[in-house]
Amino acid sequence: MLLLWLVGFLACNTEQKQSAAVQDEIKMETGLTLEPMLANADSVQFLYFTNPFGDSLRYTRYYTYHNSGDTALIRTLKNQMDTSFQVQPAPRTCRSNGKMFFYSKGKEAKTVYFATQGNGCSYLYYIKNGLFYYFTINTSAENLLKALKEKTIEP
């Protein structure tokens, strides 16, 4: 009887440890661990839609852009995605006003969309396997994206 109890106890204890390890693994997943090429990005191209709130079929057609290899800037943006995320099956109703193409050694690493309108409509997100991965954006990163728009040029 003691042997049965001991086996049962060890089995439960092992199951609890495995469950805790799985939970730790889930907690540790961030936007960068989910997209390792994004973690290695060394340059970025910013596209700002000219009329993000216009015609829903063509609002991404016209834009201005800015290219950057500024490591501090890229680190700031990557830090915003080196956090937990919220997964959604469809895009939010509040529209993005631009996107960023991150590159790693000349190859496109990931496209990340952004919204900087405030009032619950400020975020970063990317798409993976048909799902939308949303990240909270802090005020300094949001202001940085707003300020960069002044440096953009037309294609």
Backbone bond lengths (Angstrom), bond angles and torsions (degrees), N, CA, C in turn:
res aa  C-N    CA-C-N  psi(-1)  N-CA   C-N-CA  omega(-1)  CA-C   N-CA-C  phi
1 M - - - 1.434 - - 1.527 110.89 -
2 L 1.309 114.90 -43.16 1.457 120.10 177.91 1.521 110.21 -61.94
3 L 1.322 116.45 -37.88 1.460 121.49 179.58 1.535 110.39 -64.05
4 L 1.337 117.46 -43.07 1.464 121.08 177.63 1.525 111.14 -62.18
5 W 1.305 116.65 -43.40 1.459 120.02 178.98 1.531 111.36 -62.24
6 L 1.341 116.80 -42.68 1.453 122.54 -179.89 1.532 110.91 -62.97
7 V 1.325 118.12 -43.87 1.465 122.60 178.12 1.530 109.92 -62.86
8 G 1.313 116.68 -44.41 1.467 120.91 178.85 1.520 111.71 -63.07
9 F 1.313 116.25 -42.29 1.460 120.70 179.38 1.525 110.80 -63.17
10 L 1.311 116.85 -45.84 1.462 120.64 -179.76 1.528 111.46 -64.08
11 A 1.326 116.63 -39.50 1.470 120.70 178.98 1.527 110.41 -63.59
12 C 1.338 117.84 -44.23 1.469 121.33 179.20 1.524 110.65 -64.69
13 N 1.327 115.91 -42.78 1.451 120.36 -178.81 1.536 111.01 -63.42
14 T 1.337 116.43 -42.15 1.461 120.93 178.04 1.519 110.59 -64.32
15 E 1.332 117.13 -41.66 1.473 121.75 179.58 1.523 110.28 -63.54
16 Q 1.339 116.98 -40.42 1.459 120.19 179.23 1.528 110.91 -65.57
17 K 1.333 117.19 -40.48 1.466 120.63 178.64 1.522 110.54 -64.35
18 Q 1.355 117.15 -41.67 1.455 120.35 178.76 1.525 110.38 -64.94
19 S 1.317 117.10 -41.29 1.455 121.32 179.10 1.527 110.24 -63.17
20 A 1.321 117.64 -42.20 1.463 121.81 178.33 1.522 110.36 -64.68
21 A 1.325 118.04 -38.53 1.464 121.71 178.57 1.523 110.72 -64.89
22 V 1.326 117.32 -40.17 1.464 121.31 177.48 1.522 109.62 -64.55
23 Q 1.332 117.80 -43.49 1.459 121.39 178.97 1.532 111.01 -61.96
24 D 1.352 116.76 -41.29 1.464 120.15 177.81 1.517 110.84 -62.85
25 E 1.336 116.40 -39.79 1.463 120.74 179.17 1.528 110.46 -64.17
26 I 1.310 117.58 -41.12 1.461 121.52 178.92 1.526 109.63 -65.54
27 K 1.324 117.69 -42.83 1.455 121.61 -179.48 1.526 111.35 -63.51
28 M 1.334 117.56 -33.35 1.447 121.43 -175.73 1.523 112.64 -79.12
29 E 1.326 118.98 -15.07 1.455 119.79 -178.28 1.524 109.88 -71.16
30 T 1.317 114.97 127.98 1.458 121.77 178.01 1.522 107.82 -125.04
31 G 1.313 115.15 177.88 1.456 119.53 177.93 1.513 112.98 -62.78
32 L 1.335 117.68 -28.97 1.460 120.87 178.67 1.521 112.41 -81.19
33 T 1.326 117.53 -34.23 1.467 118.02 177.87 1.525 110.14 -72.85
34 L 1.313 116.94 -27.81 1.454 121.47 177.42 1.531 110.94 -73.23
35 E 1.315 117.44 -29.91 1.470 124.16 179.92 1.531 109.46 -127.89
36 P 1.339 118.46 81.13 1.472 121.28 -175.61 1.530 114.40 -58.81
37 M 1.336 118.32 -32.12 1.471 118.77 178.85 1.529 110.77 -65.12
38 L 1.315 116.60 -31.99 1.458 120.68 177.41 1.527 109.96 -65.48
39 A 1.304 116.41 -37.46 1.465 120.94 178.89 1.525 111.18 -62.03
40 N 1.332 117.60 -28.36 1.467 122.16 -178.59 1.525 113.36 -95.85
41 A 1.314 118.05 8.96 1.470 121.47 -177.42 1.527 110.83 -59.49
42 D 1.351 115.03 138.77 1.457 120.70 -179.88 1.534 113.12 -123.40
43 S 1.324 116.75 -4.08 1.462 120.55 175.40 1.526 108.63 -154.97
44 V 1.326 114.38 163.98 1.467 119.08 -176.73 1.525 109.63 -150.09
45 Q 1.320 115.03 143.13 1.460 121.14 173.40 1.523 107.29 -114.53
46 F 1.330 116.10 126.63 1.464 122.41 -179.32 1.520 108.38 -99.11
47 L 1.315 116.98 131.39 1.457 122.60 172.19 1.517 108.18 -118.04
48 Y 1.313 115.76 126.15 1.458 122.21 177.87 1.524 107.32 -111.53
49 F 1.302 117.06 118.92 1.457 120.97 -179.65 1.525 109.27 -66.26
50 T 1.336 116.45 133.52 1.457 121.82 -177.48 1.517 111.87 -64.51
51 N 1.323 117.26 -40.69 1.465 121.17 179.96 1.534 108.86 -135.33
52 P 1.332 117.02 74.59 1.467 119.42 -174.15 1.524 114.88 -64.16
53 F 1.324 117.52 -15.94 1.464 119.38 -176.90 1.523 112.16 -108.74
54 G 1.338 115.82 10.99 1.463 120.80 -179.84 1.515 111.79 -85.33
55 D 1.299 115.97 -145.21 1.462 124.69 -177.74 1.535 110.44 -51.99
56 S 1.304 116.94 120.25 1.471 121.42 -175.59 1.522 112.85 -64.93
57 L 1.325 117.87 -20.21 1.466 120.34 179.46 1.525 112.30 -88.72
58 R 1.339 117.37 -18.29 1.456 119.35 -175.19 1.521 115.15 -129.44
59 Y 1.288 118.79 7.67 1.465 118.61 -173.15 1.519 113.02 -66.30
60 T 1.325 118.56 -21.81 1.467 120.68 178.94 1.527 112.04 -89.40
61 R 1.299 117.20 -3.54 1.463 121.65 -174.32 1.529 112.67 -70.80
62 Y 1.323 117.68 -36.03 1.459 122.03 -178.40 1.519 109.29 -112.04
63 Y 1.316 115.07 135.32 1.460 119.21 -174.27 1.527 110.83 -157.92
64 T 1.321 114.81 168.24 1.452 123.24 167.14 1.523 106.10 -119.94
65 Y 1.327 117.15 161.25 1.468 118.31 -175.77 1.522 111.73 -142.72
66 H 1.324 113.98 164.88 1.470 122.59 176.36 1.528 107.21 -149.98
67 N 1.325 116.76 132.64 1.468 121.99 176.90 1.523 109.77 -103.41
68 S 1.322 116.28 144.63 1.458 119.56 -179.82 1.528 111.81 -149.65
69 G 1.318 113.58 142.05 1.461 121.19 171.51 1.522 110.07 -118.26
70 D 1.323 116.49 14.77 1.465 123.14 -178.59 1.532 109.37 -63.58
71 T 1.318 116.08 111.28 1.469 120.24 -175.12 1.524 113.16 -63.91
72 A 1.341 117.27 -35.87 1.474 119.59 179.27 1.525 110.14 -66.10
73 L 1.314 116.81 -41.77 1.462 122.26 178.48 1.529 110.55 -62.73
74 I 1.311 116.02 -47.39 1.470 120.70 -179.14 1.525 110.22 -64.09
75 R 1.329 116.94 -40.93 1.465 120.91 178.52 1.531 110.57 -61.74
76 T 1.337 116.92 -42.09 1.466 120.87 178.82 1.519 110.74 -58.69
77 L 1.320 116.64 -45.40 1.466 120.63 -179.09 1.527 111.72 -69.36
78 K 1.321 116.60 -41.35 1.468 119.12 178.57 1.527 111.24 -65.12
79 N 1.329 117.11 -34.42 1.465 119.98 177.40 1.523 111.67 -61.46
80 Q 1.327 116.87 -31.77 1.464 120.89 177.50 1.530 111.13 -65.61
81 M 1.332 116.07 -27.21 1.470 119.86 -178.86 1.529 112.22 -102.39
82 D 1.314 116.48 -1.04 1.464 119.73 175.86 1.523 108.88 -90.62
83 T 1.310 114.25 44.43 1.459 123.32 -178.66 1.524 108.30 -135.83
84 S 1.298 115.42 176.77 1.459 118.89 175.09 1.523 108.82 -67.96
85 F 1.291 116.02 166.28 1.458 121.40 -175.47 1.506 110.36 -138.11
86 Q 1.302 114.86 167.53 1.460 121.69 176.42 1.527 106.76 -115.37
87 V 1.310 117.36 123.22 1.464 121.87 -178.88 1.522 109.05 -95.60
88 Q 1.326 115.51 132.46 1.455 120.87 178.67 1.526 109.48 -132.82
89 P 1.322 117.73 146.96 1.463 120.59 -178.00 1.529 113.79 -78.28
90 A 1.339 117.74 -13.56 1.467 122.15 -178.03 1.525 108.42 -142.75
91 P 1.332 116.70 158.50 1.469 118.08 178.43 1.525 111.52 -68.77
92 R 1.312 115.34 155.45 1.457 120.69 176.37 1.528 109.48 -69.16
93 T 1.299 116.06 156.12 1.460 119.64 -178.35 1.528 111.71 -71.37
94 C 1.297 117.72 -24.66 1.458 121.03 178.42 1.533 108.09 -80.35
95 R 1.297 115.98 119.96 1.460 124.16 -170.29 1.527 113.47 -74.11
96 S 1.325 115.89 147.34 1.466 120.22 173.93 1.526 108.96 -76.88
97 N 1.317 116.24 151.80 1.455 118.46 178.08 1.519 112.87 -109.79
98 G 1.327 116.39 10.34 1.459 120.09 175.24 1.515 111.71 179.66
99 K 1.328 114.08 178.86 1.460 119.37 176.59 1.518 109.61 -148.29
100 M 1.319 114.50 161.07 1.454 121.65 -179.57 1.525 108.40 -125.08
101 F 1.318 115.61 134.43 1.457 121.26 172.95 1.518 106.48 -102.34
102 F 1.321 116.84 110.46 1.457 121.10 176.83 1.523 108.77 -88.21
103 Y 1.339 115.77 138.88 1.461 121.68 -179.75 1.523 109.86 -123.21
104 S 1.321 114.91 146.82 1.449 121.96 175.02 1.533 107.45 -129.64
105 K 1.324 115.77 114.05 1.467 122.13 -178.37 1.528 111.88 52.83
106 G 1.323 116.15 42.99 1.454 121.59 176.05 1.521 115.67 83.73
107 K 1.318 118.10 -6.42 1.466 121.47 179.00 1.522 109.42 -106.16
108 E 1.332 115.05 140.61 1.462 117.98 179.82 1.521 109.87 -64.71
109 A 1.325 115.27 126.77 1.457 121.34 -178.32 1.527 111.26 -94.34
110 K 1.335 116.90 -43.52 1.460 120.33 -177.31 1.521 109.69 -172.79
111 T 1.323 115.15 147.42 1.459 121.61 171.57 1.522 107.60 -99.63
112 V 1.320 115.78 128.76 1.461 122.03 -179.67 1.528 107.33 -124.11
113 Y 1.308 116.34 129.42 1.460 122.67 -179.93 1.521 109.35 -96.05
114 F 1.337 116.58 153.72 1.457 119.18 178.76 1.518 111.59 -140.69
115 A 1.317 114.16 152.75 1.461 123.33 173.28 1.515 106.37 -132.48
116 T 1.332 115.66 134.29 1.464 120.24 -178.23 1.520 110.61 -132.04
117 Q 1.323 116.57 39.56 1.455 119.99 -176.11 1.527 113.33 -90.26
118 G 1.316 118.61 -9.23 1.461 121.00 -177.93 1.521 111.45 73.30
119 N 1.307 116.36 -171.69 1.469 122.93 179.10 1.529 112.96 48.84
120 G 1.317 116.93 49.22 1.464 120.94 178.41 1.519 113.60 80.72
121 C 1.308 117.02 3.93 1.465 120.56 -179.77 1.526 110.13 -122.48
122 S 1.318 115.32 51.08 1.456 122.33 175.08 1.513 107.45 -132.01
123 Y 1.318 116.53 119.44 1.460 120.81 -175.68 1.519 110.27 -167.71
124 L 1.310 115.28 169.90 1.460 124.24 167.16 1.516 105.51 -120.48
125 Y 1.314 117.63 149.25 1.464 119.31 172.26 1.517 110.93 -156.27
126 Y 1.316 114.53 155.39 1.459 120.12 169.59 1.514 108.43 -135.17
127 I 1.312 114.14 167.27 1.463 121.18 -177.01 1.522 108.30 -112.23
128 K 1.305 115.51 134.57 1.469 121.24 176.77 1.524 107.93 -145.26
129 N 1.316 115.99 127.31 1.465 122.53 179.44 1.527 112.27 51.77
130 G 1.329 116.06 39.24 1.458 120.99 176.99 1.514 115.20 77.34
131 L 1.325 117.59 4.08 1.470 121.52 178.21 1.519 109.60 -110.31
132 F 1.328 115.89 154.54 1.453 122.35 -177.05 1.530 108.51 -106.55
133 Y 1.340 116.71 121.45 1.461 123.32 -177.72 1.530 108.33 -105.02
134 Y 1.326 116.46 108.81 1.468 122.93 -174.87 1.528 111.16 -100.17
135 F 1.344 114.33 140.39 1.460 122.16 179.41 1.520 109.09 -125.71
136 T 1.313 115.66 139.64 1.453 121.11 174.75 1.524 107.86 -69.90
137 I 1.307 116.13 140.11 1.467 120.44 178.12 1.526 108.00 -113.66
138 N 1.326 116.07 132.41 1.464 118.05 -179.71 1.531 110.25 -82.98
139 T 1.303 116.30 167.71 1.467 122.46 -174.21 1.520 112.26 -60.65
140 S 1.337 117.67 -40.57 1.466 119.04 -177.68 1.530 111.33 -67.58
141 A 1.323 117.89 -39.58 1.467 120.18 177.29 1.527 110.78 -68.75
142 E 1.320 116.51 -37.42 1.463 120.54 177.17 1.532 110.04 -63.25
143 N 1.322 117.51 -44.69 1.463 121.51 178.45 1.524 111.66 -65.55
144 L 1.316 116.34 -35.42 1.461 121.17 176.71 1.533 110.52 -61.59
145 L 1.327 116.78 -45.98 1.462 120.74 178.62 1.532 111.29 -64.05
146 K 1.309 116.85 -38.00 1.472 120.32 177.38 1.528 110.53 -64.93
147 A 1.326 116.93 -42.74 1.466 121.51 -178.67 1.527 111.74 -67.95
148 L 1.313 117.49 -35.03 1.462 120.74 179.97 1.522 112.54 -64.07
149 K 1.296 116.32 -25.79 1.462 119.99 179.91 1.531 110.79 -58.60
150 E 1.321 117.02 -32.08 1.466 121.58 179.24 1.529 112.24 -65.26
151 K 1.320 117.97 -20.65 1.473 122.18 -178.74 1.538 112.46 -92.24
152 T 1.309 116.90 -2.98 1.464 118.95 -174.27 1.526 112.68 -76.00
153 I 1.333 114.17 157.65 1.457 121.66 177.03 1.532 108.16 -131.53
154 E 1.318 116.33 161.67 1.466 120.39 176.70 1.526 109.10 -81.11
155 P 1.315 116.68 149.88 1.468 119.58 179.19 1.524 112.27 -67.37
